Amino acid sequence: MPADAPTILATSGGFRRAERLPWGIGPLTRHAVDLAGTTGRAPRVCFLATAVGDDPSLISTFYANASAEGWQASHVALFPMPNLEDLREHLLSRDVVWVWGGSVAGLLAMWRLHGLDEIFREAWRAGVVLTGVSAGSICWHAGGTTDSFGPELRPITSGLGLLPHSNGVHYDSEPGRRPLFQQLIADGTLPPGFATDDGAGLLYRGTELVEALAEKRRAGAYRVDRGPDGTAVETPLDVRRLS
């Protein structure tokens, strides 16, 4: 059963430390799977590691975690060629798509090359829950800040635009993120938007933000607007803590 409305959970988290694996599933990603509303069967969760060149070890860790969670796991890889004959058919048949972080510029270029930009728009409208971390958060928005081009953060304005807002990730853990995000909104490079500390997420129904969530105790989320005097105005959001 698809989600009741087009749903995106965009995060700076969703994974955690694990004892026997390089990483484990975090509460934000579990919540995204719960939002799909599957009953009586295993949730169908598809993983994309495009932003790190379809790193095999990362994909392998996803499958190990998905097995422990009781999910029906799959993945889409694009390097060196797509691993599936029909990407559209597969993605539209999933309950949740989870996108890992890395190079958002590389991710967007590869997705557009293979037509995934339009496929994801169709899947989103059909009720497939879209979620992801870092690059897997910015990609659904109009744009954000990125280190895709080098250590110095730069703007990216070519997001898929399913959400007409800008998106700031790692807002508390990478010192340059907050000031640059605010500057880009203040000067009009990016539209007003929302930002997340590590461990926080933004739940959208359609294009509207309905809730900010956190899997870490102090993780915050923020709205950033362009004020009438051309400066950025940051407003902390109420955040619901996930157990």
C-alpha positions as CSV (number, residue, x, y, z in Angstrom):
1,M,0.0,0.0,0.0
2,P,1.5,3.4,-1.0
3,A,1.7,6.3,1.5
4,D,-1.4,8.4,1.8
5,A,0.3,11.4,0.1
6,P,3.6,12.1,-1.6
7,T,6.1,11.6,1.2
8,I,9.7,12.6,1.6
9,L,11.8,12.2,4.8
10,A,15.0,14.2,4.2
11,T,17.7,13.7,6.8
12,S,21.1,14.3,8.2
13,G,21.0,10.9,9.7
14,G,19.1,7.6,9.6
15,F,22.0,5.3,10.4
16,R,24.0,4.6,13.6
17,R,27.0,2.8,15.0
18,A,26.7,-1.0,15.1
19,E,28.7,-3.7,16.8
20,R,28.9,-6.3,14.1
21,L,28.6,-4.2,11.0
22,P,30.1,-0.9,9.8
23,W,26.8,0.8,10.5
24,G,23.2,0.0,11.4
25,I,19.7,1.3,10.7
26,G,18.7,4.4,12.7
27,P,15.3,5.6,13.9
28,L,14.8,8.1,11.1
29,T,15.1,5.4,8.5
30,R,12.9,3.0,10.4
31,H,10.3,5.8,10.6
32,A,10.5,6.3,6.8
33,V,9.7,2.6,6.4
34,D,6.9,2.8,8.9
35,L,5.4,5.7,6.9
36,A,5.0,3.4,3.9
37,G,2.2,1.7,5.9
38,T,2.9,-1.9,4.8
39,T,1.0,-4.5,6.7
40,G,1.1,-8.3,6.4
41,R,4.3,-8.4,4.4
42,A,7.9,-7.3,4.5
43,P,8.4,-3.6,3.4
44,R,10.1,-3.4,0.0
45,V,13.1,-1.1,0.5
46,C,15.4,-0.1,-2.3
47,F,18.9,1.4,-1.6
48,L,20.8,3.7,-3.8
49,A,24.5,4.5,-3.3
50,T,24.9,6.5,-6.5
51,A,26.6,9.3,-4.7
52,V,29.5,7.1,-3.7
53,G,29.8,5.3,-7.1
54,D,27.7,2.3,-6.0
55,D,30.3,1.3,-3.4
56,P,29.9,-2.5,-3.1
57,S,30.8,-2.7,0.6
58,L,28.1,-0.1,1.4
59,I,25.5,-2.0,-0.6
60,S,26.5,-5.2,1.1
61,T,26.1,-3.6,4.6
62,F,22.6,-2.4,3.6
63,Y,21.6,-5.9,2.7
64,A,22.8,-7.3,6.0
65,N,20.9,-4.6,7.9
66,A,17.8,-5.0,5.8
67,S,17.8,-8.8,6.6
68,A,18.0,-8.0,10.3
69,E,15.1,-5.5,10.0
70,G,12.9,-8.0,8.1
71,W,12.8,-5.9,4.9
72,Q,12.6,-7.1,1.4
73,A,15.8,-5.5,0.1
74,S,16.9,-4.4,-3.3
75,H,19.3,-1.8,-4.7
76,V,19.7,0.2,-7.9
77,A,23.3,0.6,-9.2
78,L,24.3,2.6,-12.2
79,F,28.0,1.8,-12.5
80,P,29.3,0.5,-14.8
81,M,25.8,0.0,-16.2
82,P,22.3,-0.3,-14.6
83,N,21.9,-3.5,-12.6
84,L,18.2,-3.8,-13.6
85,E,16.5,-4.1,-17.0
86,D,13.6,-1.8,-16.1
87,L,14.5,0.9,-13.5
88,R,11.0,2.5,-13.6
89,E,9.2,-0.8,-13.1
90,H,11.3,-1.7,-10.1
91,L,11.3,1.7,-8.4
92,L,7.5,2.1,-8.8
93,S,7.0,-1.3,-7.1
94,R,9.0,-0.3,-4.0
95,D,7.5,1.0,-0.7
96,V,10.6,3.0,0.2
97,V,13.6,4.4,-1.6
98,W,16.6,5.2,0.6
99,V,19.5,7.3,-0.9
100,W,22.9,7.4,0.7
101,G,25.2,10.5,0.9
102,G,28.3,11.5,-1.0
103,S,28.5,13.7,-4.1
104,V,25.1,15.2,-4.7
105,A,26.4,16.7,-8.0
106,G,27.5,13.3,-9.2
107,L,24.3,11.7,-8.0
108,L,22.1,14.2,-9.9
109,A,24.1,13.9,-13.1
110,M,23.9,10.1,-13.2
111,W,20.2,10.1,-12.3
112,R,19.4,12.5,-15.1
113,L,21.6,10.6,-17.5
114,H,19.5,7.4,-16.8
115,G,16.1,9.1,-16.5
116,L,15.8,8.6,-12.8
117,D,14.8,12.2,-12.3
118,E,11.5,11.6,-14.0
119,I,11.1,8.2,-12.5
120,F,11.5,9.5,-9.0
121,R,8.9,12.2,-9.6
122,E,6.5,9.6,-10.8
123,A,7.3,7.3,-7.8
124,W,6.9,10.1,-5.3
125,R,3.5,11.0,-6.8
126,A,2.5,7.4,-6.7
127,G,3.2,7.2,-2.9
128,V,6.6,5.6,-2.8
129,V,8.3,7.0,0.3
130,L,11.6,8.8,-0.6
131,T,14.2,9.2,2.1
132,G,17.9,9.7,2.4
133,V,20.9,11.3,4.1
134,S,23.0,14.3,3.2
135,A,23.2,14.1,-0.7
136,G,20.2,11.9,-0.3
137,S,18.4,14.7,1.4
138,I,19.5,17.7,-0.8
139,C,18.6,15.9,-4.0
140,W,14.8,16.1,-3.5
141,H,15.0,19.9,-2.9
142,A,15.8,22.9,-5.2
143,G,19.4,22.9,-4.0
144,G,21.7,23.4,-1.0
145,T,25.3,23.5,-0.1
146,T,27.8,20.8,-1.2
147,D,31.4,19.7,-1.1
148,S,30.9,17.8,-4.4
149,F,33.4,20.1,-6.1
150,G,36.1,20.2,-3.5
151,P,36.8,20.9,0.2
152,E,35.4,24.4,-0.1
153,L,31.6,24.3,0.2
154,R,29.7,25.7,-2.8
155,P,26.1,26.1,-3.8
156,I,24.2,23.6,-5.9
157,T,21.0,24.8,-7.5
158,S,20.1,21.8,-9.7
159,G,18.2,19.6,-7.3
160,L,15.3,17.5,-8.6
161,G,13.0,20.2,-7.2
162,L,10.3,17.8,-6.0
163,L,10.4,20.2,-3.0
164,P,10.7,23.9,-4.0
165,H,12.7,24.7,-0.9
166,S,16.5,24.7,-0.3
167,N,18.0,22.2,2.1
168,G,21.0,22.5,4.5
169,V,22.5,19.4,5.9
170,H,25.1,18.7,8.6
171,Y,24.2,22.1,10.0
172,D,25.9,21.6,13.3
173,S,28.8,19.4,12.5
174,E,30.5,21.1,9.6
175,P,31.3,24.7,10.5
176,G,30.9,26.2,7.0
177,R,27.4,24.8,6.3
178,R,25.3,27.2,8.4
179,P,26.8,30.6,7.3
180,L,27.0,29.6,3.6
181,F,23.4,28.3,3.6
182,Q,22.2,31.6,5.2
183,Q,24.3,33.7,2.8
184,L,22.9,31.9,-0.3
185,I,19.3,32.4,0.9
186,A,20.0,36.0,1.7
187,D,21.5,36.8,-1.7
188,G,18.8,34.9,-3.6
189,T,21.0,32.1,-4.9
190,L,18.8,29.6,-3.1
191,P,15.1,29.9,-2.2
192,P,14.1,29.9,1.5
193,G,14.4,26.4,3.0
194,F,15.1,24.1,5.9
195,A,18.2,22.8,7.5
196,T,19.0,19.8,9.8
197,D,21.6,19.1,12.4
198,D,23.2,15.6,12.3
199,G,20.5,13.2,13.5
200,A,17.5,15.3,12.4
201,G,15.0,15.0,9.6
202,L,12.3,16.8,7.8
203,L,9.0,15.1,6.9
204,Y,7.2,16.5,3.9
205,R,3.7,15.6,2.7
206,G,3.4,16.8,-0.8
207,T,5.6,19.9,-0.8
208,E,4.7,21.1,2.7
209,L,6.8,20.5,5.8
210,V,4.6,18.8,8.3
211,E,7.1,17.8,11.0
212,A,10.7,17.9,12.1
213,L,12.1,14.7,13.7
214,A,15.3,13.7,15.5
215,E,17.0,10.5,16.5
216,K,19.6,12.4,18.6
217,R,18.7,14.2,21.8
218,R,20.1,17.6,20.8
219,A,19.6,17.5,17.1
220,G,17.7,20.5,15.8
221,A,16.0,21.6,12.6
222,Y,15.5,25.2,11.3
223,R,13.7,27.3,8.7
224,V,15.8,29.9,7.0
225,D,14.0,32.8,5.1
226,R,15.2,35.9,3.4
227,G,14.2,38.9,5.5
228,P,12.9,42.2,4.1
229,D,16.3,43.8,4.6
230,G,18.0,41.1,2.5
231,T,19.5,39.2,5.4
232,A,18.8,35.6,6.4
233,V,16.3,34.9,9.2
234,E,16.7,31.6,11.0
235,T,13.9,30.1,13.0
236,P,14.3,26.9,15.1
237,L,11.6,24.4,14.5
238,D,9.8,22.2,17.0
239,V,11.3,18.8,16.9
240,R,9.8,15.5,17.8
241,R,12.2,13.0,19.3
242,L,12.1,9.4,18.0
243,S,12.9,6.7,20.4
